[in-house]
Amino acid sequence: MSNFTFEDYRKAIKAKYEKEIEGDYSNNLSSPTTANLRNLCIKRFTSNTNKEDLITFESFFDFPFDKDKKNLFGEEELNKLEAVKRFFLGKTEKPAEDTIRLAAILVDLQPRPFNEFKKKIDKEDLELINELRLTNFDKDISSDILRDQLEIETLNDSTTDFVREKPELFKSQEAEPIPNILSTFVTVGNKSIFKRVRYAVIITILFGLCLIIYLALRQKECMQWSGDHYEIVDCNFKGEGLITANPVEVLDKNLVGLKKVKICDTTVYFDKNHNAIIWYAKRGNGVDFFNSHGRHPENNSPLKPVTKYILDKYINNKKQE
């Protein structure tokens, strides 16, 4: 099973963005203002029939796309596109999941969404992701090697200067001490070489430990919805012990904490600033409530922040009945 993470998906989108700013939509992406991103949205969705893409649009803007109602993009929608702009420009490290999904559509990343990306990925994109994973690691190694090379070059230059000036410095002395001094320089140079070997050994040991830990833990890199929360399970888990028909999924740290909320009289729906802290999705003739945003684990519907209208329709009216 693929071990691609959501972070790999984010990096793949950024890499595709760097290509697209030189492509057909460079006018929109080379300067990703909210107005330019709005225009790109219209271009991307006007003839888009992909169900997942249309769901992403509705989840992000809270209304379905309609090519005949482009004026629905008001001030509030432009403000939402600010998050996509900041992501493209590298001004945010942890963008929201909805932002990532819309960004993937705007740069036309293939395959998408994430659950398709982790199953199949282009070889060229795979090489780019691996390169991005190792970027910081390689920089550290290169700086150490460069520092060691500079030490050796400095020592060699010092030795050359010393030999060049030897006739003047020791013209009245015996030549015997000179080889001893030169051997001292050689010894120091060997220490620098030993230092490089030591770094290589340490790196090899650390890599081996990481590989052992990965092999020991990879069987716990999956999760399964058990009715009201996610259970972390082995990736080869067949479902024994859980009364559920839900599939085993790759572990997603953004979703593993998602839980279904059982509504009662003491349930708090909004914080002190009147922002929703309970999310919902329709299922059949009713709704399910959750503690966070995302998608319904059973029907894949986008979770939306609860509103007074939803509470009146599905909770308060039922109490009165």
N, C-alpha and C positions, 0 to 999 in steps of 0.2 A: 504493500500500500504506500502511496506517496507520502512523503514527510514534509511537503511544502506547507508553510505557515501563512497566516494572514499577513505577516510582515513581508514575506516574499511576494505576496500578491501586490502589496502597496509599492514595493520597489519596482515590480514589473510595470505598474501603471506609470510611475515616474520615468522609467526608461522609455516607455512608449511615448510619453509626452515630449521627451527630448527629440524623438524622431519626428513627431507630428508638427512641431513648430517650424519645420522646414518643408512641410507637405502642403496638401491642398487647402487646409484650413489654418495656414500660418497667420493670416490676418486676425483670426480669433484667438489663437493660442500664444503667439509670440508676445502679445500684450494682453494677458488674460484679465481684463477688467470685467466687472459684473455684467456690464452691458454686452461686451463681446461674448461672454459665456452664455448669456441669455440667447443671443442670436445663434450661437452654435447649437444650443439645445433645440431650437426650432428646426435647424437644418438636420440634426441627427434624428429627430423624432418624427418629422413630417411623413416619411415613408417607412418608418420602423414598425414592423409587426411582431417583433420579438416580445413574447409574453413577459419574460423576466425583466426586460428593459422598461416596459410600460408600467409594471408593478413598481419598479425602482423610482420612476418619475413621480408616480402618485404618492408613494411613501415620502419622497423628499419634499414635494411641494404641497401635499395634502389636497390635490385635485388631479383628476386624470387629464392626460394630454389631449388637446383638441386643436387641430391645425387651423380651424376656423375661429378660434377664440384666443389669438395670440396676445390680446390685450389683458389677459389674466395675469401676466407677469407685471405685478405692481411693485411698490417699494419693498414690501415684506419679502417677496420672492427674490428680489435683487439682493437683499441683505443675506438671505440663505446662501446665495451663490458666492458670497464673500468667503465662506469656509472652503469652497472648492478652489477659489483663487489663491488663498493662503497655502493650500496643500501643493498646488502646482509650483508656487514660488518658493517652497521649502521653508515657510514661516511657521509651520505647525508640525510637531513631532508625532502627535497621536490624534489624527483626525477621526471624526465619528464614522461609524460603519456606513451610514447613508451617504456621507460625503465620498467615501472610497468607491461605493457602487456607482454613483453618478459620474465620478471622474473616469472610471473605466469605460463608460459608454461614450463620453465626450472625446476620448482619445482612440476609441474603437479598439480596445484591447481584446485579443482573441487568444484562447477561449475565455469567456466570462459567463456567469459570475464566478465567485470563488469556488463553489462546489464543483464547477466544471473545470476551472483552472487547475485545481489540484489533481484532477484525473488525467489531463492531457495538456502538455505544454511543448511548445516549439523548442527544438534543440538549441537554436541560437539564443532564445530567451533564457533557457536553462543555464547556458554558459554565462550569461550576463548576471543572473541571480547569484550563481556561485562566486563570481568575481566580486559582486557587491558584499557578499557574506564575508569574504576574506580581505576586504580592502584595508580595514584598520589593522588586522593582524599582520599583513604584509608590510604596511608602513613601519610598524614597530621593528620587524626583523631587518628591513632595509636600513633603518636609521642606525641600528646596532652594528651591522656589517660595515656601513659607511664610516662610522666612528672608529672601528677597529682598523680599517684601511688607512684612515688619516693618521692614526697613531703610528702604523708601520712606516708610512711615507715620511712622517716627521722624523722618526728614528733614523731612517736611511739617509735623509738629508743631513741630519746632524752628524752621522758617521762620515759622510763624504766631506763635509766642511772640516771635520777634525783631521782627517787624513791630509787634506789639501794644505792645511796650515802647519802640519807636523814639523817640517824642516825648520821653521822659524821658532816654534815653541820649544823644540827639544834639540836644537842644534848643539847645545853644550851639554846634553845629557845622554845617557845610554839609551839605546832603542828598545831595551827589553821591556819596560813597562807598557809600551804601546799595545802589543797583542793582548795583554790583560785587560786594558780599557776597552778595546774593540770587542773582546769576548763578553764584556759586560753588556754592551749594546745588543749583541746577538741574543743574549739571555733574555733581555727585556723584550725583544721582538718575539721570541718564542712564547713568552708569557701572554702576549697579545694573541698569538695564534691559539694557545691553549684556551684563552678566554672565548674565542669564537667556537672552538670545539665544545666547550662547556655549555654555551648557549644552545648549540645544536642538540646536545644530549638532553638538556632540560626541555626543549621544545618537543623532542621525540617522546619523552616520558609523559608530558602533559597531553599530547595528542593521543597516546595510548590510553591514558586514564579516561579522557573524554569518550573515546570509542567504547571502552568497557561500560561506562555509565550509560551511554546511548543504547548499547545492546541489551543492558539489563532493564532499561525503562521503556523501551520502544513498544512493548506489549501493552503499556498503560497509556498510550497516546490516542485513545479513542473514547467516545462517550455515547450514551444511548438515553433517550427520553423514556422515563419510567412512569409517566402519568402526570406528575406534578413537579418534577425536577429532573436534571440530568445526572446519570450515574457514570462515573469514570470506569471503563471496562477495558478488557483486552481487545485488541483489534481483531482477533479471531473469535471473539465472543459470539455464541450462537443464540443467546437469549434465554438459556436455562436459568431459572430462578427468578426471572422478572415476567410479570404478567403484562406483556406488551408485544406489539407487532412492529414497533418502530425500528428503523434500520440503525445499525451501528455507524457513527459518523466520526470523522477525524476530530480530535480534541480541539476545541476553539475556546481560548481563554476568555473571549468576549461574550460567550454564550453559556459557559459551564455554570455560571451563577444564576441563570434564569430560573425562576420558580413561578408556579401558578399560585395565585393568591385566592384564599377562601374568604369571600366577603362576609362580614358580620357587622354588628352595630357599632363596634369600636374601630372599624377600618378607617384609616386616615388616607384621603385621596389627594390632598394638596398640601404643599409646604406653606410656610408663613408668608411667602411671596405670591401665593396662589398659583404656583406652578405644579402641574400634575406630577405625582410620584407613583401613580398606578397606571398601567398600560393595558390596552384591551385589543381583542380581535374577535370578529364575529365567527360563530360556528353553528351551523344549522339555524335554529330559531332563537338562539341565545348568544351570549358572549362569554368569553373566558377572560379573566383578569390576571395580569402578571406584574412582577416587581420591577421590570426593566424593559427597555425597548429591544427590538430585534424582529424576529419572525415567529409565528406560531409553529411550534415543533411538529404539529400533526397535520396541518393543512397548508403550511408555508405562507399564510396571510401576514402582511406587515402589521406589527403592533403599533398602535397609535395612543397618544396620551388621552387619558379619560377626560370627558367633559361633563358638565352639568346635564346636558341633554341626554347623554348615554345613561347617566345615573338615574335620571327621572324615568327614562323609558324601560330600563331593564332591572332596576333595583327598587326605587321608591314606589313605582306603580304596582309592582308585585306585592310589596308589603301592604299597600292599601287594599288590594284584592283579597 
